[in-house]
Amino acid sequence: MTKPIKKIAIVGPESTGKSTMSQFLAKHYKVAWVPEYARYYCEGLVGPYTLQDEVNMFYGQVALEDAILATTENEFIICDTTFVTVKIWSDEMLGETPKIVLDALPERPYDFYVLLDIDLPWQDDPLRDFPNQRAYFMEVWHKELKALNANYKLISGQGEARYQNAVAAIDEFLGG
């Protein structure tokens, strides 16, 4: 019987370096990386997104993860965000979360979350909305991870120190 593949999620508010960090970590550990589906999806939107768009992003993220899990031979994978983001954005922007997402949260856990701190400067991006609400969204992330009883570590620091702090946290998780 094969060991289950662990899922390590890189999460946090906007402009905290999730995509850069997840790619760095995947390369560092020589493991598969799951990109953020919502970024691709939102680039194609022509109007305000809807609850159905959030459902579509949920299915897209899950499908990407499942495809990587089915084809990797690594002991773990790195996920650039998770569908917990769908819950956070749905609640904030649309006032509710699709039932399919709420039902999946306890059924599709991640083994470890690397929560990236808001100590990086804001980087403008057409898909980012809240440069002045980063502290608020950091509180939301802590609340959501605690509600899931998630194993997570807050990662701070600039430049190389930030990367090394994330590596140390993952090494500790893998060794424990």
VENDAKA-V206835 format. One record per residue. N is the residue number from 1. SS is DSSP state (h for helix, s for strand, l for the rest). NEAR is the number of other C-alpha atoms within 10 Angstrom. Layout:
# VENDAKA-V206835
n->(N;N)
ss->(SS;SS)
near->(NEAR;NEAR)
This chain:
# VENDAKA-V206835
n->(1;2;3;4;5;6;7;8;9;10;11;12;13;14;15;16;17;18;19;20;21;22;23;24;25;26;27;28;29;30;31;32;33;34;35;36;37;38;39;40;41;42;43;44;45;46;47;48;49;50;51;52;53;54;55;56;57;58;59;60;61;62;63;64;65;66;67;68;69;70;71;72;73;74;75;76;77;78;79;80;81;82;83;84;85;86;87;88;89;90;91;92;93;94;95;96;97;98;99;100;101;102;103;104;105;106;107;108;109;110;111;112;113;114;115;116;117;118;119;120;121;122;123;124;125;126;127;128;129;130;131;132;133;134;135;136;137;138;139;140;141;142;143;144;145;146;147;148;149;150;151;152;153;154;155;156;157;158;159;160;161;162;163;164;165;166;167;168;169;170;171;172;173;174;175;176)
ss->(l;l;l;l;l;s;s;s;s;s;s;l;l;l;l;l;l;h;h;h;h;h;h;h;h;h;h;h;h;l;l;l;s;s;l;l;h;h;h;h;h;h;h;l;l;l;l;l;l;l;h;h;h;h;h;h;h;h;h;h;h;h;h;h;h;h;h;h;h;h;h;l;l;l;l;s;s;s;s;s;l;l;l;h;h;h;h;h;h;h;h;h;h;h;l;l;l;l;h;h;h;h;h;h;h;h;h;l;l;l;l;s;s;s;s;s;l;l;l;l;l;l;l;l;l;l;l;l;l;l;l;l;l;h;h;h;h;h;h;h;h;h;h;h;h;h;h;l;l;l;l;s;s;s;s;l;l;l;h;h;h;h;h;h;h;h;h;h;h;h;h;h;h;h;h;l)
near->(3;5;6;10;15;17;21;25;24;25;26;27;25;22;21;21;21;23;18;12;20;27;19;16;23;18;13;11;14;12;16;22;25;25;20;21;22;21;11;12;14;17;10;8;10;7;7;7;13;12;18;10;17;24;20;16;22;23;16;18;23;18;13;17;22;12;12;17;21;10;9;14;12;14;15;21;25;28;29;23;25;25;24;20;19;24;22;19;17;21;14;13;13;14;10;13;19;17;10;11;20;14;10;14;14;11;9;12;17;18;16;20;25;26;24;26;21;20;15;15;11;16;11;12;9;7;11;12;10;14;14;9;11;19;14;11;19;18;12;16;20;15;12;16;15;12;9;13;11;15;14;22;17;15;21;18;16;12;9;8;12;19;20;15;18;23;18;13;19;20;11;10;16;13;7;6)
